[in-house]
Amino acid sequence: MPDDLQVHRSPDRRSQLQLVGRAVKQAQYRQHRSLDSALATIGTTLAQWDALRAIARTPGSSARELSAETFQTEQSFGTLATRLAMQALIERRPGRGRRIEHHLTPEGERVLKAGQVVADGVLGECFAGLGDEELGLLLGLLDRLNEATS
């Protein structure tokens, strides 16, 4: 652990857990607000850009798979996908059976890439207070928590 990393001590674990939960939520809220505002400058939202990222990672995925990947309900993702299709950012194609597959269009790929540039800047600012070692430590701890609860 880095020498200058401040370790917070609370009187009890319950209080400490509540403080950690609030700190994670506060950091996430600040990051999401910053990303949403910055992405608006290129004509998209965080939810739309996140859906484009998910589709790019797994082209041909169903709405069910993509809703899980983007932390949305299937109904919410379906509404979002309809909006993305109307903007010509994605295509929905028939798959096996009743499955509908999702793919990026060239315009969707352009918006995705522009969003990546924007996100790199915003996330760089959000995590500027952490050095490389601390960032790696944070990522490792969050990965460990996510693996334990999945």
C-alpha positions as CSV (number, residue, x, y, z in Angstrom):
1,M,0.0,0.0,0.0
2,P,1.4,3.5,-0.9
3,D,2.9,5.3,2.1
4,D,0.8,8.4,1.6
5,L,-2.5,6.5,1.3
6,Q,-4.8,7.6,4.1
7,V,-6.5,4.8,5.9
8,H,-9.8,5.9,7.5
9,R,-10.6,4.3,10.8
10,S,-14.1,4.4,12.2
11,P,-15.3,3.3,15.6
12,D,-17.0,0.2,14.2
13,R,-17.3,-1.8,11.0
14,R,-21.0,-0.8,10.5
15,S,-20.1,2.9,10.4
16,Q,-17.1,2.2,8.2
17,L,-19.2,0.2,5.7
18,Q,-21.8,3.1,5.5
19,L,-19.0,5.6,4.9
20,V,-17.5,3.4,2.1
21,G,-20.9,2.9,0.5
22,R,-21.5,6.6,0.5
23,A,-18.0,7.5,-0.8
24,V,-18.4,5.0,-3.7
25,K,-21.8,6.4,-4.6
26,Q,-20.5,10.0,-4.4
27,A,-17.6,9.2,-6.7
28,Q,-19.9,7.4,-9.1
29,Y,-22.4,10.3,-9.1
30,R,-19.8,12.9,-9.8
31,Q,-18.3,10.8,-12.6
32,H,-21.6,10.1,-14.2
33,R,-22.7,13.8,-14.1
34,S,-19.4,14.9,-15.6
35,L,-19.5,12.2,-18.3
36,D,-23.1,13.0,-19.2
37,S,-22.4,16.8,-19.5
38,A,-19.3,16.2,-21.6
39,L,-20.9,13.7,-23.9
40,A,-23.7,16.1,-24.6
41,T,-21.2,18.2,-26.4
42,I,-20.9,15.5,-29.1
43,G,-24.7,14.9,-29.2
44,T,-25.0,11.8,-27.0
45,T,-25.8,10.8,-23.4
46,L,-23.9,8.5,-21.1
47,A,-26.7,5.8,-21.4
48,Q,-26.5,6.0,-25.2
49,W,-22.7,5.9,-25.3
50,D,-22.6,3.0,-22.8
51,A,-25.0,1.0,-25.0
52,L,-22.8,1.7,-28.0
53,R,-19.8,0.4,-26.0
54,A,-21.7,-2.7,-25.0
55,I,-22.7,-3.4,-28.6
56,A,-19.2,-2.8,-29.9
57,R,-17.8,-5.3,-27.3
58,T,-20.3,-8.0,-28.3
59,P,-21.8,-7.4,-31.8
60,G,-24.9,-9.4,-32.4
61,S,-26.0,-9.5,-28.8
62,S,-29.6,-9.6,-27.8
63,A,-31.4,-6.9,-25.9
64,R,-31.4,-9.2,-22.8
65,E,-27.7,-9.6,-22.9
66,L,-27.1,-5.9,-23.5
67,S,-29.5,-4.8,-20.8
68,A,-27.5,-6.8,-18.3
69,E,-24.2,-5.4,-19.6
70,T,-25.5,-1.8,-19.3
71,F,-27.2,-2.3,-15.9
72,Q,-30.7,-1.6,-17.3
73,T,-34.0,-3.5,-17.4
74,E,-34.8,-5.1,-20.7
75,Q,-37.7,-2.7,-21.2
76,S,-35.4,0.3,-20.6
77,F,-32.8,-1.0,-22.9
78,G,-35.4,-1.7,-25.6
79,T,-36.5,1.9,-25.5
80,L,-32.9,3.1,-25.7
81,A,-32.2,0.7,-28.6
82,T,-35.2,2.1,-30.5
83,R,-33.9,5.6,-30.0
84,L,-30.4,4.6,-31.2
85,A,-31.9,2.9,-34.2
86,M,-33.9,6.0,-35.1
87,Q,-30.7,8.0,-34.9
88,A,-29.1,5.5,-37.3
89,L,-26.4,4.6,-34.6
90,I,-27.3,0.9,-34.5
91,E,-29.0,-1.7,-36.6
92,R,-31.3,-4.4,-35.3
93,R,-31.2,-7.6,-37.3
94,P,-33.1,-10.8,-37.1
95,G,-31.2,-13.6,-35.4
96,R,-32.0,-17.3,-34.7
97,G,-35.6,-17.8,-33.7
98,R,-37.1,-14.6,-32.3
99,R,-33.7,-13.2,-31.3
100,I,-33.0,-9.6,-32.5
101,E,-29.2,-8.9,-32.8
102,H,-27.7,-5.4,-32.3
103,H,-24.9,-4.0,-34.4
104,L,-23.2,-0.6,-34.7
105,T,-23.6,1.4,-37.9
106,P,-20.7,3.5,-39.2
107,E,-22.3,6.5,-37.6
108,G,-22.6,4.6,-34.3
109,E,-18.9,3.7,-34.6
110,R,-18.1,7.4,-35.1
111,V,-20.1,8.5,-32.0
112,L,-18.5,5.7,-30.0
113,K,-15.0,6.8,-30.9
114,A,-15.8,10.5,-30.2
115,G,-17.2,9.5,-26.9
116,Q,-14.1,7.5,-26.0
117,V,-12.0,10.7,-26.4
118,V,-14.4,12.6,-24.3
119,A,-14.6,9.9,-21.6
120,D,-10.8,9.6,-21.5
121,G,-10.6,13.3,-20.6
122,V,-13.4,13.2,-18.0
123,L,-12.1,10.1,-16.3
124,G,-8.6,11.4,-16.3
125,E,-9.9,14.4,-14.3
126,C,-12.1,12.3,-12.1
127,F,-9.1,10.1,-11.1
128,A,-6.4,12.7,-11.3
129,G,-5.9,12.5,-7.5
130,L,-4.7,8.9,-7.7
131,G,-1.2,7.8,-8.9
132,D,-0.8,4.7,-11.1
133,E,-0.2,2.4,-8.1
134,E,-3.3,3.7,-6.2
135,L,-5.4,3.4,-9.4
136,G,-4.3,-0.2,-9.7
137,L,-5.0,-0.8,-6.1
138,L,-8.5,0.7,-6.4
139,L,-9.3,-1.4,-9.5
140,G,-8.0,-4.6,-7.8
141,L,-10.2,-4.0,-4.8
142,L,-13.3,-3.2,-6.8
143,D,-12.7,-6.3,-9.0
144,R,-12.4,-8.4,-5.9
145,L,-15.7,-7.0,-4.5
146,N,-17.5,-7.5,-7.8
147,E,-16.2,-11.1,-8.1
148,A,-17.3,-11.9,-4.6
149,T,-20.9,-10.7,-5.2
150,S,-21.5,-12.0,-8.7
